[in-house]
Amino acid sequence: MTRAGASGLLDPKYRAASLSLMALVAIASYNHLSVTAALPDIGDDLGRVALLPWIITAELVAAAIAVLAVGPFIDGSGARRAFRVTVVAALLSSAMCAAAPTMELLVAARLVQGLAMGALIGTALTGIGLVYDDEARPWAYALMSSVWGIMGIGSPAVAAALVSTLGWRSVFLANLPVGLIAAAVGWSRMPPEAQAAEEPLDGRGLLILSGFTAALLVATSYLSWYSIVLVAAGVLLAALYVRHARGCESPIVRMPHVTKARFWPIHVVAVLAVSGGTGASVFLPLYLKAARGSSVTFAAFAVVWPTLGWSTAAWVAGKLQQYLRAQTVILIGAAVIATGAVCATAATGVGASVPLLLSTLICVGWGIGTITTSSLSLLQGRADLQEMGRVSSAHQFIRSLGFAYGAAVGGLIMFGVVDRRTGDTELVRDLLSDAEAVVDSAVADAVAVAYSWSLGAMAVLCVLTLPAAFALSRSYNPERITRD
């Protein structure tokens, strides 16, 4: 690229692909953030409040599985074909979610939607690696993060307006015009060329990893005697996959893409950041509505603050990488997310003002944006072009597990504490209702305590990004890290 910095993205050779990638990120961002904002009203309408975390985690775990399949598909068939298939799937699955009559069927529809959204994100991330060179790549991630941030600012407000006027189902229906716009913009603009010979999908490997993901997700979502059995099953499936990958000519995830010295520290620091940050913010609207008595609009819009920190940090990280190593920028992000998460836990514990709490969550979002943007840039700079899809998908799979398990563990702690203090998590449903009823202060207090405990657990994960970032920084050796 001849033009340095963000202005280089205006180069005609990047412009068409940039529009396509922005369209993909826009639909994924709207879907994720608008649904989070609608959780209180979904619980009020459908009941089964204990299943609320699964509305988020079901989509995330399905997305993690889908991103594995789309990587080899892109390498063998091209990003353009992947774009077309996944956009159509996103439209159909959104209609399924809007029509779901029960909480159980909504969770099932979200599983299908997660497959589509995971493929969308995988296509976008791989597209960045294929289209942009090393100099432009950090700015490309910053551009995509800005789209995510803009949608993040608008999506909660749109969701709140839709929920208060047309009901929560309209939040999913709004995916349809967004998806149609994305299809119109990017249908013929993604790179059509395959980067490698098309290979058959490793169905067995995908099945093993799907079982591994589901077993650990259920184990972390419900604390029971069978959790130990499921954890053991997950470990066994992981070992089975390692054995399978070593004997398979084209496994769904190649173990060197996970275990090699140039890759694994990047995976570790990113998964800690996204799991801690997700668990800290996903139940923020529920906490504000139930424990702080906030309006539906305010509670829905509150998720914008971590997103604002995330998108702002992406641009800052791109600028910093002009002067500092990506590893150093990641270390800065780790310090910010650890500080923000600890302060957020303290703020809820002492009942600090809502603006103070939101400011700490901006720091959490800032740390996530810095770490994820810099880690992806570093990762793709170390990947071979012919395997860009597989390497990017392996990393996104690991990150998606972080999103899913962060939300699952956060929900496990939150609803577990509410159940212990009140004896029935369904009592939370009364606090989610918009009806002018007498609020049970005991349940409201239980939600406040539960959210504080949940934040505390997430703060531990965020603090652990610091030693992980130090390890990544110390492991850097340009003489040893090569692309062979």
Long-range contacts (C-beta under 8 A, 24 or more apart in sequence): 1-132, 1-133, 1-135, 1-136, 4-135, 4-322, 5-139, 5-322, 6-139, 6-142, 6-143, 6-315, 6-318, 8-135, 8-136, 8-139, 9-136, 9-139, 9-140, 9-143, 14-131, 14-132, 14-136, 14-140, 16-189, 17-127, 17-131, 17-189, 17-190, 17-191, 18-131, 18-140, 18-143, 19-185, 19-186, 19-189, 20-83, 20-127, 20-185, 20-186, 20-189, 20-190, 21-124, 21-127, 21-128, 21-131, 21-140, 21-144, 21-186, 22-143, 22-144, 22-147, 22-185, 23-181, 23-182, 23-183, 23-185, 23-186, 24-83, 24-87, 24-120, 24-121, 24-123, 24-124, 24-127, 24-182, 24-186, 25-121, 25-124, 25-144, 25-147, 25-148, 25-151, 26-147, 26-151, 26-178, 26-181, 26-182, 27-87, 27-90, 27-117, 27-120, 27-175, 27-178, 27-179, 27-182, 28-117, 28-120, 28-121, 28-124, 28-148, 29-147, 29-148, 29-151, 29-152, 29-155, 30-151, 30-155, 30-158, 30-174, 30-175, 30-178, 31-90, 31-94, 31-113, 31-117, 31-175, 32-59, 32-117, 33-151, 33-152, 33-155, 33-156, 33-159, 33-303, 33-304, 33-307, 34-155, 34-156, 34-158, 34-159, 34-171, 34-174, 35-59, 35-159, 35-171, 35-172, 36-282, 36-285, 36-303, 37-155, 37-156, 37-159, 37-160, 37-163, 37-171, 37-285, 37-299, 37-300, 37-301, 37-303, 38-159, 38-163, 38-168, 38-171, 38-300, 39-283, 39-285, 39-286, 40-285, 40-286, 40-289, 40-290, 40-296, 40-299, 40-432, 41-163, 41-167, 41-168, 41-296, 41-432, 41-434, 42-103, 42-106, 42-168, 43-286, 43-428, 43-429, 43-432, 44-429, 44-432, 44-433, 44-434, 45-167, 45-168, 46-102, 46-103, 46-106, 47-103, 47-426, 47-429, 48-102, 48-103, 48-104, 48-426, 49-415, 49-425, 49-426, 49-428, 49-429, 49-432, 50-415, 50-425, 50-426, 51-103, 51-104, 51-107, 52-286, 52-411, 52-415, 53-221, 53-282, 53-283, 53-407, 53-408, 53-410, 53-411, 53-412, 53-415, 54-107, 54-110, 54-221, 55-106, 55-107, 55-110, 56-282, 56-407, 56-411, 57-217, 57-221, 57-404, 57-407, 57-408, 57-411, 58-107, 58-108, 58-110, 58-111, 58-114, 59-110, 59-111, 59-113, 59-114, 59-117, 60-114, 60-400, 60-403, 60-404, 60-407, 61-111, 61-114, 61-213, 61-214, 61-217, 61-400, 61-401, 61-404, 62-110, 62-111, 62-112, 62-113, 62-114, 62-115, 62-118, 63-114, 63-115, 63-117, 63-118, 63-121, 63-400, 63-403, 64-118, 64-213, 64-396, 64-397, 64-400, 64-401, 64-403, 64-404, 65-114, 65-115, 65-118, 65-206, 65-209, 65-210, 65-213, 65-397, 66-114, 66-115, 66-116, 66-117, 66-118, 66-119, 66-122, 67-118, 67-119, 67-121, 67-122, 67-393, 67-396, 67-397, 67-400, 68-206, 68-209, 68-252, 68-253, 68-393, 68-394, 68-397, 69-119, 69-201, 69-206, 69-252, 70-118, 70-119, 70-122, 70-123, 70-126, 70-389, 70-393, 71-122, 71-126, 71-389, 71-390, 71-391, 71-392, 71-393, 71-394, 72-199, 72-201, 72-202, 72-250, 72-252, 72-389, 72-390, 72-393, 73-201, 73-389, 74-122, 74-123, 74-126, 74-195, 74-389, 74-393, 75-194, 75-195, 75-196, 75-199, 75-386, 75-387, 75-388, 75-389, 75-390, 76-194, 76-196, 76-197, 76-198, 76-199, 77-194, 77-198, 78-190, 78-191, 78-192, 78-193, 78-194, 79-123, 79-126, 79-127, 79-130, 79-190, 79-191, 79-192, 80-188, 80-189, 80-190, 80-191, 80-192, 81-192, 82-119, 82-122, 82-123, 82-190, 83-123, 83-186, 83-187, 83-190, 84-183, 84-187, 85-119, 86-116, 86-119, 86-120, 86-123, 87-120, 87-179, 87-182, 87-183, 87-186, 87-187, 88-183, 89-115, 89-116, 89-119, 90-116, 90-117, 90-120, 90-175, 90-179, 91-175, 91-176, 91-179, 91-180, 91-183, 92-116, 94-172, 94-173, 94-175, 94-176, 94-179, 95-172, 95-173, 95-176, 97-172, 98-169, 98-170, 98-172, 98-173, 99-169, 118-396, 118-400, 121-396, 122-389, 122-392, 122-393, 122-396, 123-190, 125-376, 125-392, 125-393, 125-395, 125-396, 126-388, 126-389, 126-392, 126-393, 127-190, 127-191, 128-376, 128-380, 129-380, 129-383, 129-388, 129-391, 129-392, 130-191, 130-195, 130-385, 130-388, 131-191, 134-381, 137-377, 137-380, 137-381, 138-317, 138-318, 138-321, 138-326, 138-373, 138-374, 138-377, 139-318, 141-314, 141-318, 141-373, 141-376, 141-377, 142-314, 142-315, 142-317, 142-318, 142-373, 144-314, 145-310, 145-311, 145-313, 145-314, 145-315, 145-369, 145-373, 146-311, 146-314, 146-315, 148-307, 148-310, 148-311, 149-307, 149-308, 149-310, 149-311, 149-312, 149-314, 150-311, 152-303, 152-304, 152-307, 152-308, 152-310, 152-311, 153-304, 153-307, 153-308, 156-300, 156-301, 156-302, 156-303, 156-304, 157-297, 157-300, 157-301, 157-304, 159-300, 160-296, 160-297, 160-300, 160-301, 161-297, 163-296, 163-300, 164-296, 164-297, 195-385, 195-386, 195-387, 195-388, 195-389, 196-386, 196-387, 199-250, 200-250, 201-252, 202-248, 202-250, 202-251, 202-252, 204-244, 204-248, 205-241, 205-244, 205-245, 205-248, 205-251, 205-252, 205-253, 206-252, 208-237, 208-240, 208-241, 208-244, 209-237, 209-241, 209-252, 209-253, 209-397, 211-237, 212-237, 212-238, 212-241, 213-401, 213-404, 216-405, 217-404, 217-405, 217-408, 220-405, 220-408, 220-409, 220-412, 221-408, 221-411, 221-412, 222-412, 223-412, 223-416, 253-390, 253-393, 253-394, 253-397, 254-387, 254-390, 254-394, 257-387, 257-390, 257-391, 257-394, 258-394, 258-398, 261-475, 261-480, 261-481, 262-382, 262-481, 262-482, 263-379, 263-382, 263-391, 263-394, 263-395, 265-468, 265-471, 265-472, 265-475, 266-375, 266-378, 266-379, 266-395, 266-472, 267-395, 267-398, 268-468, 268-471, 268-472, 269-330, 269-334, 269-371, 269-375, 269-465, 269-468, 269-469, 269-472, 270-371, 270-372, 270-375, 270-376, 270-395, 270-398, 270-399, 270-402, 271-398, 271-399, 271-401, 271-402, 272-402, 272-461, 272-462, 272-464, 272-465, 272-468, 273-333, 273-334, 273-337, 273-367, 273-368, 273-371, 273-372, 273-402, 273-462, 273-465, 274-368, 274-372, 274-399, 274-402, 274-403, 274-406, 275-401, 275-402, 275-403, 275-405, 275-406, 275-409, 275-458, 275-461, 276-337, 276-341, 276-364, 276-406, 276-458, 276-459, 276-460, 276-461, 276-462, 276-464, 276-465, 277-306, 277-337, 277-341, 277-364, 277-365, 277-367, 277-368, 277-406, 277-458, 277-462, 278-402, 278-403, 278-406, 278-407, 278-410, 279-406, 279-407, 279-409, 279-410, 279-454, 279-457, 279-458, 279-461, 280-306, 280-341, 280-344, 280-361, 280-364, 280-410, 280-454, 280-455, 280-458, 280-459, 280-462, 281-306, 281-361, 281-364, 281-365, 282-406, 282-407, 282-410, 282-411, 283-410, 283-411, 283-414, 283-451, 283-454, 284-361, 286-428, 286-432, 286-447, 286-451, 287-348, 287-447, 287-448, 287-451, 288-354, 289-431, 289-432, 290-428, 290-431, 290-432, 290-443, 290-444, 290-447, 291-444, 291-445, 291-447, 291-448, 291-451, 292-354, 292-448, 293-439, 293-444, 294-354, 296-434, 302-358, 305-358, 305-359, 305-361, 305-362, 305-365, 306-361, 306-362, 306-364, 306-365, 306-368, 307-365, 308-362, 308-365, 309-361, 309-362, 309-363, 309-364, 309-365, 309-366, 309-367, 309-368, 309-369, 310-365, 310-366, 310-368, 310-369, 311-369, 312-366, 312-369, 313-365, 313-366, 313-367, 313-368, 313-369, 313-370, 313-373, 314-369, 314-370, 314-373, 316-370, 317-369, 317-370, 317-373, 317-374, 318-373, 321-374, 321-377, 325-473, 325-476, 326-374, 326-375, 326-377, 326-378, 326-381, 327-378, 327-469, 327-472, 327-473, 327-476, 328-473, 329-370, 329-374, 330-370, 330-371, 330-374, 330-375, 330-378, 330-469, 330-472, 330-473, 331-466, 331-469, 331-470, 331-472, 331-473, 332-370, 333-366, 333-367, 333-368, 333-369, 333-370, 333-371, 333-374, 333-465, 333-469, 334-367, 334-371, 334-465, 334-466, 334-468, 334-469, 335-367, 335-466, 336-363, 336-366, 336-367, 336-370, 337-363, 337-364, 337-366, 337-367, 337-368, 337-370, 337-371, 337-462, 337-465, 338-367, 338-459, 338-462, 338-463, 338-465, 338-466, 339-363, 340-364, 340-365, 340-366, 340-367, 340-462, 341-455, 341-458, 341-459, 341-461, 341-462, 341-463, 342-459, 342-462, 342-463, 344-455, 344-459, 345-452, 345-455, 345-456, 345-458, 345-459, 348-448, 348-451, 348-452, 348-455, 349-452, 349-456, 351-448, 364-462, 367-462, 367-465, 371-465, 371-469, 372-399, 382-481, 382-483, 383-483, 384-483, 406-458, 406-461, 409-457, 409-458, 410-454, 410-457, 410-458, 411-454, 413-450, 413-453, 413-454, 413-457, 414-447, 414-450, 414-451, 414-453, 414-454, 415-450, 416-450, 417-446, 417-449, 417-450, 417-453, 417-454, 418-443, 418-446, 418-447, 418-450, 421-445, 421-446, 421-449, 421-450, 422-446
